Amino acid sequence: MNFEKELEKAKTFSDIFEIAKDIVREFLGAEQAGLMVGVTDLGSHSQGFIGAFYSLNSNMIIINKKPLARILQTNPSLYNYYIFHVMLHEYVHSIGSYDELQTRQLVYEISRHYFGANHMVTQLASNMEKFMPNLTYPSHGFQPPQDINIEFVRGIDRKNTNYIN
């Protein structure tokens, strides 16, 4: 499968998530079923903002709306690549890679393997701060705000929920 072409023609979060899952399944031979993906405003803090996080307790990937809106305003061509990067990163967490530095390295290796060293996906994995200097990664034990309003993405985990209409 040509993942680069698939990512370019992806129209939804679900499309992008399927690509990330297929790549992880092929590269690592691992997958995580039953995940939910949601978007919400996670706000920002003194060091910047968090792009996304994986919640082990709820088996959920939460993506911050703020950077998505900013990318659409300033550099829309980066949009799918950014979404793919954060989904791939958080999906790798979901299959058991909890160490942040190890996960970043693995996401870089996967990106480079499937997209090449010069592709935007690999550049994001190599140095996200170059493109989004205020992005931070959640530290171990990160707790999201209690009162977040999560908008769940429909169509996530299609292959494992084909019995639902």
BADREN-269171 format. One record per residue (C-alpha): residue in three letters; y, x, z. Coordinates in steps of 0.2 Angstrom, whole numbers. Each point is the difference from the previous one (the first is absolute). Example, Ala and Ser with C-alpha at 12.3 -4.5 7.8 and 13.67 -1.06 7.14 Angstrom:
2
residu = ALA c2 = -22 c1 = 62 c3 = 39
residu = SER c2 = 17 c1 = 6 c3 = -3
This chain:
165
residu = MET c2 = 0 c1 = 0 c3 = 0
residu = ASN c2 = 18 c1 = 6 c3 = -4
residu = PHE c2 = 8 c1 = -2 c3 = 17
residu = GLU c2 = 17 c1 = 6 c3 = -7
residu = LYS c2 = 0 c1 = -14 c3 = -13
residu = GLU c2 = -6 c1 = -13 c3 = 13
residu = LEU c2 = 14 c1 = 5 c3 = 12
residu = GLU c2 = 13 c1 = -1 c3 = -14
residu = LYS c2 = -5 c1 = -18 c3 = -5
residu = ALA c2 = -3 c1 = -6 c3 = 18
residu = LYS c2 = 11 c1 = -15 c3 = 4
residu = THR c2 = -4 c1 = -4 c3 = 18
residu = PHE c2 = -4 c1 = 8 c3 = 17
residu = SER c2 = -18 c1 = -7 c3 = -3
residu = ASP c2 = -1 c1 = 9 c3 = -16
residu = ILE c2 = 6 c1 = 16 c3 = 7
residu = PHE c2 = -11 c1 = -1 c3 = 15
residu = GLU c2 = -16 c1 = -3 c3 = -10
residu = ILE c2 = 4 c1 = 17 c3 = -9
residu = ALA c2 = 2 c1 = 9 c3 = 17
residu = LYS c2 = -16 c1 = -7 c3 = 6
residu = ASP c2 = -9 c1 = 4 c3 = -16
residu = ILE c2 = 6 c1 = 18 c3 = 0
residu = VAL c2 = -5 c1 = 2 c3 = 19
residu = ARG c2 = -17 c1 = -7 c3 = -4
residu = GLU c2 = -2 c1 = 12 c3 = -15
residu = PHE c2 = 7 c1 = 15 c3 = 9
residu = LEU c2 = -7 c1 = -2 c3 = 18
residu = GLY c2 = -14 c1 = -12 c3 = -3
residu = ALA c2 = 7 c1 = -11 c3 = 14
residu = GLU c2 = 9 c1 = -16 c3 = 1
residu = GLN c2 = 6 c1 = -13 c3 = 13
residu = ALA c2 = -2 c1 = -18 c3 = -3
residu = GLY c2 = 9 c1 = -14 c3 = 8
residu = LEU c2 = 18 c1 = 8 c3 = 1
residu = MET c2 = 15 c1 = -10 c3 = -1
residu = VAL c2 = 17 c1 = 6 c3 = -7
residu = GLY c2 = 17 c1 = -6 c3 = 6
residu = VAL c2 = 18 c1 = 4 c3 = -3
residu = THR c2 = 14 c1 = -2 c3 = 13
residu = ASP c2 = 16 c1 = 8 c3 = 5
residu = LEU c2 = -4 c1 = 14 c3 = 12
residu = GLY c2 = 18 c1 = 5 c3 = 1
residu = SER c2 = 4 c1 = 18 c3 = 3
residu = HIS c2 = 3 c1 = 12 c3 = 15
residu = SER c2 = 9 c1 = 16 c3 = 4
residu = GLN c2 = -11 c1 = 11 c3 = -11
residu = GLY c2 = -1 c1 = -12 c3 = -15
residu = PHE c2 = -12 c1 = -14 c3 = -4
residu = ILE c2 = -19 c1 = -2 c3 = -1
residu = GLY c2 = -6 c1 = -4 c3 = -17
residu = ALA c2 = -17 c1 = -8 c3 = 5
residu = PHE c2 = -13 c1 = 0 c3 = 14
residu = TYR c2 = -18 c1 = -4 c3 = 2
residu = SER c2 = -4 c1 = -10 c3 = 15
residu = LEU c2 = -18 c1 = 4 c3 = 6
residu = ASN c2 = 0 c1 = -15 c3 = 12
residu = SER c2 = 3 c1 = -13 c3 = -13
residu = ASN c2 = -7 c1 = 9 c3 = -15
residu = MET c2 = 17 c1 = -2 c3 = -9
residu = ILE c2 = 11 c1 = 10 c3 = -11
residu = ILE c2 = 19 c1 = -4 c3 = 3
residu = ILE c2 = 13 c1 = 6 c3 = -13
residu = ASN c2 = 18 c1 = 1 c3 = 5
residu = LYS c2 = 11 c1 = -10 c3 = -12
residu = LYS c2 = 16 c1 = 11 c3 = 3
residu = PRO c2 = -6 c1 = 14 c3 = -11
residu = LEU c2 = -7 c1 = -12 c3 = -13
residu = ALA c2 = 17 c1 = -8 c3 = -2
residu = ARG c2 = 9 c1 = 17 c3 = 0
residu = ILE c2 = -12 c1 = 7 c3 = -14
residu = LEU c2 = 3 c1 = -16 c3 = -11
residu = GLN c2 = 19 c1 = 3 c3 = 2
residu = THR c2 = 1 c1 = 18 c3 = -3
residu = ASN c2 = -16 c1 = 5 c3 = -10
residu = PRO c2 = -11 c1 = -14 c3 = -6
residu = SER c2 = -11 c1 = 12 c3 = -10
residu = LEU c2 = -6 c1 = 7 c3 = 17
residu = TYR c2 = -5 c1 = -18 c3 = 7
residu = ASN c2 = -19 c1 = -1 c3 = -5
residu = TYR c2 = -3 c1 = 19 c3 = 4
residu = TYR c2 = 8 c1 = -2 c3 = 17
residu = ILE c2 = -10 c1 = -16 c3 = 4
residu = PHE c2 = -16 c1 = 9 c3 = -7
residu = HIS c2 = 3 c1 = 15 c3 = 11
residu = VAL c2 = 3 c1 = -9 c3 = 16
residu = MET c2 = -15 c1 = -12 c3 = -3
residu = LEU c2 = -11 c1 = 15 c3 = -4
residu = HIS c2 = 6 c1 = 9 c3 = 16
residu = GLU c2 = -3 c1 = -15 c3 = 11
residu = TYR c2 = -17 c1 = -4 c3 = -8
residu = VAL c2 = -6 c1 = 18 c3 = 3
residu = HIS c2 = 5 c1 = -3 c3 = 18
residu = SER c2 = -10 c1 = -17 c3 = 0
residu = ILE c2 = -16 c1 = 9 c3 = -5
residu = GLY c2 = 1 c1 = 12 c3 = 15
residu = SER c2 = 12 c1 = 14 c3 = -3
residu = TYR c2 = 12 c1 = -2 c3 = 15
residu = ASP c2 = 8 c1 = 17 c3 = 0
residu = GLU c2 = 16 c1 = -1 c3 = -9
residu = LEU c2 = 1 c1 = 17 c3 = -7
residu = GLN c2 = -18 c1 = 0 c3 = -6
residu = THR c2 = 3 c1 = -17 c3 = -8
residu = ARG c2 = 16 c1 = 6 c3 = -9
residu = GLN c2 = -10 c1 = 15 c3 = -6
residu = LEU c2 = -15 c1 = -11 c3 = -6
residu = VAL c2 = 12 c1 = -12 c3 = -9
residu = TYR c2 = 8 c1 = 14 c3 = -9
residu = GLU c2 = -17 c1 = 7 c3 = -5
residu = ILE c2 = -5 c1 = -17 c3 = -7
residu = SER c2 = 17 c1 = -3 c3 = -9
residu = ARG c2 = -1 c1 = 17 c3 = -8
residu = HIS c2 = -18 c1 = -3 c3 = -5
residu = TYR c2 = 3 c1 = -17 c3 = -9
residu = PHE c2 = 18 c1 = 2 c3 = -6
residu = GLY c2 = 3 c1 = 19 c3 = -2
residu = ALA c2 = 12 c1 = 12 c3 = 9
residu = ASN c2 = 16 c1 = -6 c3 = -9
residu = HIS c2 = -3 c1 = -19 c3 = 1
residu = MET c2 = 13 c1 = -9 c3 = 11
residu = VAL c2 = -15 c1 = -7 c3 = 12
residu = THR c2 = -5 c1 = 18 c3 = 3
residu = GLN c2 = 19 c1 = 6 c3 = 3
residu = LEU c2 = 2 c1 = -14 c3 = 13
residu = ALA c2 = -16 c1 = 5 c3 = 9
residu = SER c2 = 6 c1 = 18 c3 = -1
residu = ASN c2 = 17 c1 = -3 c3 = 7
residu = MET c2 = 6 c1 = -17 c3 = 4
residu = GLU c2 = 15 c1 = 6 c3 = 8
residu = LYS c2 = 7 c1 = 6 c3 = -16
residu = PHE c2 = 1 c1 = -17 c3 = -7
residu = MET c2 = 3 c1 = -10 c3 = 16
residu = PRO c2 = 7 c1 = 12 c3 = 13
residu = ASN c2 = 1 c1 = -13 c3 = 14
residu = LEU c2 = -18 c1 = -5 c3 = -1
residu = THR c2 = -10 c1 = 4 c3 = 15
residu = TYR c2 = -19 c1 = -2 c3 = 4
residu = PRO c2 = -5 c1 = -9 c3 = 15
residu = SER c2 = -6 c1 = 11 c3 = 14
residu = HIS c2 = -16 c1 = -3 c3 = 9
residu = GLY c2 = 1 c1 = -15 c3 = 11
residu = PHE c2 = 14 c1 = -8 c3 = -10
residu = GLN c2 = 3 c1 = -18 c3 = 5
residu = PRO c2 = 9 c1 = -11 c3 = -12
residu = PRO c2 = 13 c1 = -13 c3 = 7
residu = GLN c2 = -8 c1 = -15 c3 = 8
residu = ASP c2 = 10 c1 = -13 c3 = -9
residu = ILE c2 = -2 c1 = 5 c3 = -19
residu = ASN c2 = -2 c1 = -13 c3 = -13
residu = ILE c2 = -14 c1 = 6 c3 = -11
residu = GLU c2 = -2 c1 = -7 c3 = -18
residu = PHE c2 = -18 c1 = 2 c3 = -4
residu = VAL c2 = -4 c1 = 5 c3 = -18
residu = ARG c2 = -11 c1 = -12 c3 = -9
residu = GLY c2 = -15 c1 = 7 c3 = -10
residu = ILE c2 = -3 c1 = 15 c3 = 10
residu = ASP c2 = -19 c1 = 5 c3 = 1
residu = ARG c2 = -4 c1 = -11 c3 = -15
residu = LYS c2 = -17 c1 = 8 c3 = -2
residu = ASN c2 = -5 c1 = -5 c3 = 18
residu = THR c2 = 7 c1 = -17 c3 = 0
residu = ASN c2 = -5 c1 = -7 c3 = -16
residu = TYR c2 = -7 c1 = -15 c3 = 9
residu = ILE c2 = 17 c1 = -6 c3 = 5
residu = ASN c2 = 10 c1 = -11 c3 = -12
